[in-house]
Amino acid sequence: MRISVAADTRDGIAPLLPAALTRLGHQVTAHGALSGTRAAHDAACVWSACAREAARDVAEGRADQAVVACWTGTGASIAANKVPGVRAALCTDATTAAGARRWNDANVLALSLRLLSEPVLEEILEAWFAAAPSTEPEDVAALALLEQAP
């Protein structure tokens, strides 16, 4: 699977993300501080910019899914959710990650750089990629409501 990954800093679990995704067999495109070509003060490393860039990869078909991260994960989630066609979910455990994929058909995983340990990160990634969107009629109908005008 093609995964776009972004973080605004290389703190906490950020440096682990590209390698963890690669170990799971994914092709990784890195943005922000993870790209290796950006200085920490570069505007592309701002949480809103790099999360939006990764989310756009999903929305525009360059990536199948994305993983975005910032200190709390909240800002990265908000930025990603501003991109039409993106359903980003902030997950702090494997159960939430699996549920976000199953019931919400989330296509962007948002993570907190400060809250997660390496073992919990691995659990979240495994649960996220093992889960598939539900085909139950009530779950499909609930998602269809998101496509309707308010």
C-alpha positions in Angstrom: 0.0 0.0 0.0 1.2 3.6 -0.7 1.3 5.5 2.6 2.0 9.2 2.9 3.5 10.1 6.3 4.0 13.5 7.9 5.2 15.0 11.2 6.1 18.5 12.1 9.1 17.5 14.2 11.3 14.5 14.7 10.3 14.2 18.4 8.8 11.2 20.2 7.7 8.5 17.8 8.2 10.5 14.6 11.5 9.0 13.6 10.0 5.5 14.0 7.1 6.1 11.6 8.7 5.6 8.2 10.6 2.4 9.2 7.6 0.9 11.0 5.4 1.5 7.9 8.1 0.0 5.7 8.4 -3.1 7.9 4.7 -3.6 7.4 5.3 -3.7 3.7 4.2 -0.3 2.7 5.7 2.2 0.2 6.3 5.4 2.1 6.3 9.0 1.0 7.5 11.3 3.8 6.5 15.0 4.4 7.5 17.7 6.8 10.3 16.9 9.2 10.3 13.2 8.1 11.2 14.1 4.5 14.9 14.4 5.3 15.1 17.5 3.1 13.5 20.0 5.4 15.0 22.2 8.1 13.1 22.3 11.3 12.3 26.0 10.7 11.0 25.3 7.1 7.4 26.3 6.6 6.7 22.8 5.2 7.4 21.4 8.7 4.5 23.4 10.3 2.0 20.8 11.5 -0.8 22.2 9.4 1.2 22.3 6.2 2.7 18.8 6.4 -0.5 17.1 7.6 -2.4 18.8 4.8 0.2 17.7 2.2 0.0 14.1 3.3 -3.8 14.2 3.3 -3.8 15.7 -0.2 -1.8 12.7 -1.3 -4.7 10.5 -0.3 -7.4 12.8 -1.7 -5.6 13.1 -5.0 -4.7 9.4 -5.4 -1.0 9.6 -4.8 -1.3 7.5 -1.6 -3.9 5.0 -0.4 -3.8 6.2 3.2 -1.7 8.6 5.3 -0.3 8.8 8.8 0.0 12.3 10.2 1.5 13.3 13.6 2.1 16.3 15.7 2.8 16.8 19.4 -0.8 16.1 20.5 -2.1 14.7 17.2 -5.1 17.1 17.3 -3.7 19.7 15.0 -2.6 17.1 12.4 -6.1 15.6 12.6 -7.8 18.9 12.1 -5.5 19.9 9.2 -6.0 16.6 7.4 -9.8 16.7 7.9 -9.9 20.0 6.0 -9.0 18.2 2.8 -12.1 17.0 1.0 -12.4 13.3 0.8 -10.3 12.7 3.9 -11.5 11.1 7.1 -8.8 11.5 9.7 -9.0 9.8 13.0 -6.8 10.6 16.1 -6.0 7.3 17.7 -4.2 6.6 20.9 -4.7 2.8 21.1 -5.2 -0.2 18.8 -8.9 -0.6 19.5 -9.7 3.0 18.5 -7.6 2.6 15.3 -9.4 -0.6 14.3 -12.8 1.0 15.0 -11.9 4.1 13.0 -11.1 1.9 10.0 -14.1 -0.4 10.4 -16.9 2.0 11.3 -15.6 5.3 9.9 -13.7 4.1 6.9 -10.9 6.5 8.1 -8.2 6.9 5.5 -5.8 9.1 7.5 -4.4 8.0 10.9 -3.5 10.9 13.2 -1.1 10.2 16.1 0.3 12.1 19.1 4.1 12.3 19.1 4.2 12.7 22.9 1.7 10.1 24.0 2.8 7.0 22.2 5.5 4.5 23.0 7.1 2.3 20.3 5.1 -0.8 21.3 1.8 1.1 21.4 2.7 2.6 18.0 3.3 -0.9 16.6 -0.1 -2.1 18.0 -1.9 0.9 16.5 -0.4 0.5 13.0 -1.0 -3.3 13.0 -4.7 -2.8 14.0 -5.2 0.1 11.5 -3.9 -1.9 8.6 -5.5 -5.2 9.6 -9.0 -3.6 9.7 -11.2 -3.0 6.8 -14.3 -0.8 6.4 -17.6 -2.4 7.4 -20.0 -3.5 4.7 -22.9 -3.7 7.2 -25.8 -1.7 5.8 -26.1 0.5 8.9 -22.4 1.4 8.8 -22.5 2.1 5.1 -25.6 4.3 5.6 -23.9 6.2 8.4 -21.0 7.1 6.2 -23.3 8.1 3.4 -24.7 10.8 5.7 -21.2 12.5 5.6 -21.5 13.0 1.9 -24.8 14.9 2.2 -25.0 18.7 2.6 -25.6 19.9 6.1 
